[in-house]
Amino acid sequence: MEADWLYNEVLVTEWDSEIRSLFPLENSSEDGSLTHIKGQSLEEHFYRLNKVREVFLYHFRSMDLTDWRKPRVLEHYDVTPEWVVYHLIEHESHHRGQIFQLLRELRSD
């Protein structure tokens, strides 16, 4: 999730209270899987995604090249903002492929 990558890996800080309020539950369970947020409309989910993306882009656009490539030294690994963006693009591309595969399967039924 973008917010998790932004605050925990890139900014290495507590989450902004406005962003935290968009997530009524902890973002992951004890086994590390993401929490499914139930009982909200599609519009509420889109609002949350768009707001997180807006804040994410704000922080990333304010970085210079030095900060973009500066490793964040974390407990289990080091990561740069550059790698985080690469990882998120790769992840979203994977899910896009899954969505189109499901659509093909639905159309063939």
LINWOKA-V657573 format. One record per run of one state. SS is the DSSP state (H for helix, E for strand, C for the rest). FROM is the first residue (numbers start at 1). TO is the last residue. If there is no record, write none. Layout:
BEGIN
ss={SS	SS}
from={FROM	FROM}
to={TO	TO}
END
This chain:
BEGIN
ss={C	H	C	H	C	E	C	E	C	H	C	H	C	E	C	E	C	H	C}
from={1	2	11	17	21	28	29	34	35	42	62	65	69	72	74	78	80	81	109}
to={1	10	16	20	27	28	33	34	41	61	64	68	71	73	77	79	80	108	109}
END
